[in-house]
Amino acid sequence: MSTVIRAVTARWTLWVPLLAIVALIATWGRTLHPAVAGLVALFLAGAILAAVHHAEVVAHRVGEPFGSLVLAVAVTVIEVALIVTLMADGGAKSATLARDTVFAAVMITCNGIIGLALLTGTLRHRTVSFHAEGTGGALATVATLATLSLVLPTFTTSTPGPAFSPAQLTFAAVASLILYGLFVTMQTVRHRDYFLPVSPDGTPLEEQEHANPPSSKAALISLGLLLVSLIAVVGDAKAVSPTIEAGVSAAGLPQAVVGVIIALLVLLPETLAAVRAARRDRMQTSLNLALGSAMASIGLTIPAIAVASIWLRGPLVLGLDATHTVLLALTVVVGSLTVVPGRATLLQSGVHLALFAGFVFLAISP
C-alpha cells in the first residue's frame, strides 16, 4: 500500500492538472457554493505548483533565456484569452477590464515579483548579480509599452475620455507587437548572453551546474502539461472569481480589488518560479521572468484587444488615472536605479515591495 501511495505522490504533477481541468469543466458557467469554490481553489493551488514544476523542466531542457520566455508567453496568451472572453460578456465593467488587468500585471511583476525575488536572493546570498544591459533593455521596453498603451490615452483628444481612437489603437497595437518581437529577438538571438544568469563575479552561467537536462520526450510532456496547468489556473481563477467578488462586496471593498486578486492568482506560477531561481542565486532568471511577463502582458494584450474591438461592443478605456500614472512613473524610476549597477541588496527589495504594498493599499482604499 505504501508503495502505491509513493507512486501516486511522485506523479502528482501529472494528475493534479488533469483534476483541475475536470473541476474547471464541472464548474464552468455555474454559481458555486462557497464549499465548492474552496475545493476549486485547492485544485487551483495544485495547478499553480504543477505549472512551476513543468516550467522548470522545460527551462532546464532548453536553457535560459528560452525557459523563462516559455512560461511568460504561455501565461500571457491564456490570460489574454481570459480577458477577451470576459469582455465579450459585455457589461459596464468590461470597459476598463483590459486596462486594469494589464496595469495590475505590470505592478505585480515589476514590484511584487522583483521585490520578492530580490528579498529571497539577498537574504540568502547578501548581494545578487545580474546583467544591467539585458535587464535595462527589458525595463526600457516595459516602460515604453506601458506609456504608449496606458498613459497616452489619458491625454489624447481625438475621442472623449481616456480612450484611443481606432487609428490610435491600431498604432499602439502594431508598435507593441514590433517592440515585443524586437526584444525577443535580442533576448534569444543577437544578445542572448545578456540574459543568462551570472555568478557573483559577473561570469555568465550558460547551463545549470547540477543535474543532466531531461530528455526531449520528458520536456515535450512537461510542455503539454504546462499548458494544461496554465489553462486550469486561469479557468479555475475565473470560476472562483464570482465568490471572490461576492466576498469583496460583502467586505465593502472596491471592485478593483477583484482584478488584483485574480491577477495575483494568474501570476503565481511566475512568482514561485522567480523565487526558486533567486534561491539558487539565478537572479537574472528571476528578472527575465518578471519583466518578460510584464512585457508580454502589454505586448500581446493590446494587439489582441485591438483586434477583438472590431466585434466587441462598448467603450474601451485604456488611460490610467493620475494616481496610477504616478505609481507607474515611480516604478520605472526605481526600477532603473535598481538595474543600473547590475547588483542589488536588501534595500532594493524593500523599495520595490513598498511600491507594491502601496499599489495594493490604494486598490483597497483609493
C-alpha positions in Angstrom: 0.0 0.0 0.0 2.8 2.4 0.9 4.4 1.7 -2.5 1.3 2.7 -4.3 0.9 5.9 -2.3 4.5 6.8 -3.0 4.0 6.1 -6.7 0.8 8.3 -6.8 2.5 11.1 -4.9 5.5 11.0 -7.2 3.2 11.7 -10.2 1.2 14.4 -8.6 2.4 16.9 -11.3 0.5 14.7 -13.8 -2.8 14.1 -12.1 -3.3 17.4 -10.3 -3.5 19.5 -13.5 -5.9 16.9 -15.0 -8.1 17.0 -11.9 -8.0 20.8 -12.1 -9.2 20.7 -15.7 -12.0 18.3 -14.6 -13.0 20.8 -11.9 -13.0 23.6 -14.5 -15.3 21.7 -16.8 -17.6 20.7 -14.0 -18.0 24.2 -12.7 -17.8 26.3 -15.9 -20.6 28.9 -16.1 -22.1 27.9 -12.7 -22.6 29.7 -9.5 -20.5 27.9 -6.9 -21.4 27.2 -3.3 -18.6 28.5 -1.0 -17.5 25.0 -0.1 -17.3 24.0 -3.8 -15.4 27.3 -4.5 -12.9 26.3 -1.7 -12.4 22.9 -3.4 -11.8 24.5 -6.8 -9.3 26.9 -5.1 -7.4 23.9 -3.8 -7.2 22.5 -7.4 -6.1 26.0 -8.5 -3.2 26.0 -6.0 -2.2 22.5 -7.1 -2.2 23.5 -10.8 -0.1 26.5 -9.9 2.6 24.3 -8.3 2.4 21.9 -11.2 2.9 24.7 -13.7 6.0 25.9 -11.9 7.4 22.3 -11.9 6.8 21.7 -15.6 8.1 25.2 -16.5 11.3 24.4 -14.7 11.6 21.1 -16.5 11.2 22.8 -19.9 13.6 25.6 -18.8 16.2 23.1 -17.8 15.9 21.4 -21.2 16.0 24.5 -23.5 18.2 26.6 -21.2 18.0 30.3 -20.4 16.6 32.7 -21.5 14.2 30.4 -23.5 12.9 28.8 -20.4 11.6 31.9 -18.7 10.3 33.1 -22.1 8.2 29.9 -22.4 6.4 30.5 -19.1 5.9 34.2 -19.6 4.4 33.8 -23.0 2.3 30.8 -22.1 0.7 32.5 -19.1 0.1 35.7 -21.1 -1.5 34.1 -24.1 -4.0 32.3 -21.8 -4.5 35.5 -19.8 -5.3 37.4 -23.0 -7.9 34.7 -23.9 -9.5 35.2 -20.5 -9.7 39.0 -20.9 -11.3 38.7 -24.3 -13.7 36.2 -23.0 -14.8 38.4 -20.1 -15.0 41.4 -22.3 -17.3 39.5 -24.7 -19.7 39.0 -21.9 -20.3 42.8 -22.0 -21.4 45.0 -19.2 -20.1 48.3 -17.8 -17.2 46.6 -16.0 -15.7 45.4 -19.3 -14.8 48.9 -20.4 -11.8 49.1 -18.0 -11.0 45.4 -17.7 -8.1 45.3 -20.1 -6.5 48.4 -18.6 -7.0 47.2 -15.0 -5.6 43.8 -15.8 -2.6 45.0 -17.7 -1.7 47.6 -15.1 -2.1 45.2 -12.3 0.2 42.7 -14.1 2.8 45.5 -14.6 2.8 46.4 -10.9 2.8 42.8 -9.7 5.7 41.8 -11.9 7.8 44.9 -11.7 7.4 45.4 -8.0 5.9 42.4 -6.4 7.8 39.6 -8.2 11.0 41.5 -8.5 10.8 42.7 -4.9 10.1 39.2 -3.6 12.9 37.7 -5.7 15.4 40.3 -4.5 14.3 39.7 -0.9 14.8 35.9 -1.3 18.1 36.3 -3.1 19.7 38.9 -0.8 18.6 37.2 2.4 20.3 34.0 1.2 23.3 35.5 -0.7 23.6 39.1 0.7 24.2 40.6 -2.8 22.8 39.4 -6.1 24.2 40.0 -9.5 22.6 40.3 -13.0 23.3 41.8 -16.4 22.5 45.5 -16.4 22.5 45.6 -20.2 19.8 42.9 -20.7 17.7 43.9 -17.7 17.9 47.6 -18.5 16.7 46.9 -22.1 13.8 44.9 -20.8 12.8 47.6 -18.3 13.0 50.3 -21.0 10.8 48.2 -23.3 8.2 47.7 -20.5 8.2 51.5 -19.8 7.8 52.3 -23.4 5.0 49.8 -23.9 3.2 50.9 -20.8 3.4 54.6 -21.7 2.2 54.1 -25.3 -0.7 51.8 -24.2 -1.8 53.1 -20.8 -0.6 56.7 -20.3 -1.1 58.3 -23.7 -4.9 57.5 -23.9 -5.4 59.8 -20.9 -4.0 62.8 -22.9 -5.2 62.2 -26.4 -8.1 64.4 -27.7 -9.4 62.5 -30.7 -12.1 60.8 -28.7 -13.7 61.7 -25.4 -12.5 60.1 -22.2 -9.2 58.2 -21.6 -9.6 56.2 -24.8 -7.8 55.8 -28.1 -9.4 56.4 -31.5 -9.4 53.4 -33.8 -6.4 54.7 -35.7 -4.5 55.4 -32.4 -5.4 51.9 -31.0 -4.1 50.3 -34.2 -0.8 52.3 -33.9 -0.4 51.2 -30.3 -1.1 47.6 -31.2 1.4 47.5 -34.1 4.0 49.3 -32.1 3.6 46.9 -29.2 4.0 43.8 -31.4 7.1 45.3 -33.1 8.7 46.2 -29.8 7.9 42.9 -28.2 9.2 41.0 -31.3 12.4 43.1 -31.3 13.0 42.4 -27.7 12.5 38.6 -28.0 15.0 38.6 -31.0 17.5 40.4 -28.8 16.9 38.1 -25.9 17.1 34.8 -27.8 19.4 35.6 -30.7 21.6 38.7 -31.0 22.4 39.3 -27.3 21.4 36.1 -25.6 24.4 36.4 -23.3 22.8 39.5 -21.7 20.0 37.4 -20.3 22.0 34.4 -18.9 22.4 34.0 -15.2 25.7 35.3 -13.9 28.0 34.3 -11.0 28.8 36.9 -8.3 31.9 37.9 -10.3 29.9 38.6 -13.4 30.7 35.4 -15.3 27.8 34.1 -17.4 26.4 30.7 -16.3 25.4 29.0 -19.6 23.8 25.9 -18.0 22.8 24.6 -14.7 25.7 23.4 -12.6 24.0 20.2 -11.4 21.7 17.5 -12.9 21.6 16.4 -16.5 18.8 18.1 -18.6 15.7 16.0 -19.2 15.2 14.1 -22.4 13.3 15.7 -25.3 10.3 13.4 -24.6 10.2 14.4 -21.0 10.4 18.1 -22.0 7.6 17.8 -24.5 5.4 16.0 -21.9 6.1 18.8 -19.4 5.4 21.4 -22.1 2.0 19.9 -22.7 1.3 19.6 -19.0 2.4 23.2 -18.5 -0.2 24.4 -21.0 -2.8 22.2 -19.3 -1.8 23.5 -15.9 -2.0 27.2 -17.1 -5.4 26.7 -18.7 -6.6 25.2 -15.3 -5.1 28.1 -13.4 -6.8 30.8 -15.5 -10.1 28.8 -15.8 -10.4 27.9 -12.2 -9.5 31.5 -11.2 -12.4 32.7 -13.4 -14.6 30.0 -11.8 -13.9 31.2 -8.2 -13.9 34.9 -9.2 -17.7 35.4 -8.5 -17.2 34.0 -5.0 -14.2 36.4 -4.5 -16.3 39.2 -5.9 -19.1 38.5 -3.5 -16.7 38.4 -0.6 -15.1 41.7 -1.7 -18.6 43.3 -1.9 -19.6 41.9 1.5 -16.4 43.5 2.9 -17.2 46.8 1.4 -14.1 46.9 -0.8 -13.8 48.4 -4.3 -14.4 46.1 -7.2 -10.9 46.8 -8.4 -9.7 44.5 -5.7 -11.2 41.6 -7.5 -8.9 42.3 -10.5 -5.9 42.5 -8.3 -6.7 39.1 -6.6 -7.3 37.4 -10.0 -4.1 38.9 -11.4 -2.2 37.6 -8.4 -3.6 34.1 -8.8 -2.8 34.0 -12.6 0.8 35.3 -12.0 1.5 32.9 -9.1 3.4 30.4 -11.4 5.9 33.1 -12.4 6.2 34.3 -8.8 7.1 30.9 -7.5 9.5 30.2 -10.4 11.2 33.6 -9.8 11.6 33.0 -6.1 13.0 29.5 -6.7 15.5 30.9 -9.2 16.5 33.6 -6.7 17.1 31.0 -4.0 19.6 29.3 -6.4 21.3 32.7 -7.0 19.9 32.9 -10.5 18.6 36.5 -10.2 18.9 37.1 -13.9 16.4 34.3 -14.5 14.0 35.9 -11.9 14.3 39.3 -13.7 13.7 37.6 -17.1 10.5 36.1 -15.7 9.2 39.3 -14.1 10.0 41.8 -16.9 9.2 39.3 -19.6 5.8 38.7 -18.1 5.1 42.5 -17.9 6.3 42.9 -21.4 4.2 40.0 -22.8 1.2 41.2 -20.9 1.2 44.6 -22.7 2.7 43.5 -26.0 0.2 40.7 -26.5 -2.9 42.0 -24.7 -3.1 45.4 -26.5 -2.9 43.9 -30.0 -5.4 41.2 -29.1 -7.8 43.8 -27.7 -7.4 45.9 -30.8 -8.5 43.0 -33.0 -11.3 42.0 -30.6 -12.6 45.6 -30.5 -13.8 45.1 -34.1 -16.7 42.9 -32.8 -16.8 43.8 -29.1 -19.4 46.4 -28.2 -19.0 49.3 -25.8 -16.1 51.7 -24.9 -12.6 50.6 -24.4 -10.9 52.6 -21.6 -7.2 52.3 -21.6 -5.9 55.5 -19.9 -4.7 55.4 -16.3 -5.9 57.9 -13.7 -3.5 60.3 -12.0 -2.7 58.0 -9.0 -1.8 55.0 -11.2 0.2 57.2 -13.6 2.3 58.4 -10.6 2.8 54.8 -9.4 3.9 53.7 -12.9 6.3 56.6 -13.2 7.8 55.9 -9.8 8.1 52.2 -10.7 10.1 53.0 -13.8 12.5 55.4 -11.9 13.0 52.9 -9.0 13.5 50.0 -11.5 16.1 51.9 -13.4 18.1 52.7 -10.3 17.9 49.0 -9.3 19.1 47.8 -12.7 21.9 50.2 -13.5 24.5 48.9 -11.0 24.0 45.2 -12.1 24.0 44.3 -8.4 21.3 44.7 -5.7 21.0 44.4 -1.9 18.2 44.0 0.6 17.4 47.8 0.3 16.3 47.5 -3.3 13.9 44.6 -2.4 12.4 46.7 0.3 11.8 49.7 -2.0 10.1 47.5 -4.6 7.9 45.8 -2.1 7.0 49.1 -0.6 5.8 50.2 -4.0 3.8 47.0 -4.4 2.3 47.4 -1.0 1.3 51.0 -2.0 -0.4 49.7 -5.1 -2.4 47.1 -3.2 -3.3 49.5 -0.4 -4.6 52.1 -2.9 -6.6 49.5 -4.7 -8.3 48.7 -1.4 -8.6 52.4 -0.3 -8.4 54.6 -3.5 
